[in-house]
Amino acid sequence: MVHHESPRGLGAATRTGLLHAWAERCDAAVKLDADGQYDPEDIPRVVAPLIRDEADLVWGVRSVYRYRMPFVRRVGNRVFRDVMRALTRWPLSDPQTGLMAFSRRFLDGFTLMADYNPPQALLVDAARRRLRYAEVPIAVEARTTGRSFVSWRYPFLVVTNLARQRFATR
């Protein structure tokens, strides 16, 4: 198990976990947000395309909401979905998910520069490296712990980070 001595953000935690999986020569890694929205029982379905060698990264796409997402967040998700579709040229359904899986091929060369918005940055990195992407439908619950880091600043931070990520070199 790896951890940070003090909170450093979702991006830093994601980067540390993925680097640990890479250093341990893992065949796959899974990222699951700790806010209680995602069911760990969905992990085998999200990993399945990696096992079948159909993808290098798999997003658990929130297709069944067991709660009412706020209107502003729904609109924001659609806008970022369209931006991410343009950046990756993939038919993304949900680029902001909190359940995702990564192959060894992904781990062998990933770059995650920012400590903010890791799902979108990882998608840009994988598309830049011409990796294979897949989606698996999952259900989500209302958040049970923590609070969202999304605020009015979110779009500005995300755009800046995505531009840095898009033109990054390892």
Secondary structure by P-SEA (a helix, b strand, c coil): cccccccccaaaaaaaaaaaaaaacccbbbbbbcccccccccccccccccccccccbbbbccccccccccaaaaaaaaaaaaaaaaacccccccccccccccccccccbbbbccccaaaaaaaaaaaaabbbbbbbbbccccccccccccccaaaaaaaaaaaaaaaccc
